[in-house]
């Protein structure tokens, strides 16, 4: 059974704290993603990674950074948490045939999601 | 710019009734289209996807969706809803040439007995 796990289901942090959200997938997927989910806005892409140590900004990267040191693990970092970062954070992974950033050129790959981390910043 | 619109924020249907959730997309090329479902407290799970070929796509849990290019729509249907179908449903478009998937805002389905 394929699985994407996230380190915490619920997290409460104070303004200004550094926050780490961890995501691990066991499917040997090349691509990994971090989204935030807010009511009425759907899922918005923060960052994604198509290979180890590679990352690209999504639609809302401000205030976030990421790290991918191993293929199975993708971390989201809030350098200095703020109240407007209170949200549900979803990690996902997908398979990408071929090698490199543009090898596939297609976006038909199902994404597998973790259960989410509900982060509250007070 | 690519976008996905789900016009209904929430829908309530009676158990056993039919269901249709609407999705419209804006995309210049041939779209890759998806429907995902999110049960309470869970991540998203793929219901079905369309890439090419037959415009009527069958998915899991008895769901189907029909791609209509002329209407830029990809509506999700189920002939008879079960209480366990209560969840949030997301329509999504895969962007060719990249890795992005654009999600709609979601439609929350309530099922009444």
Interface residues (C-beta under 8 A of the other chain):
Chain A: X4 X31 X33 X35 X40 X41 X42 X43 X44 X45 X48 X50 X56 X58 X90 X92 X94 X96 X102 X105 X106 X107 X108 X109 X110 X111 X113 X114 X115 X116
Chain B: X4 X9 X32 X34 X36 X41 X42 X43 X44 X45 X46 X49 X51 X90 X94 X95 X96 X97 X98 X99 X100 X101 X103 X104 X105 X106
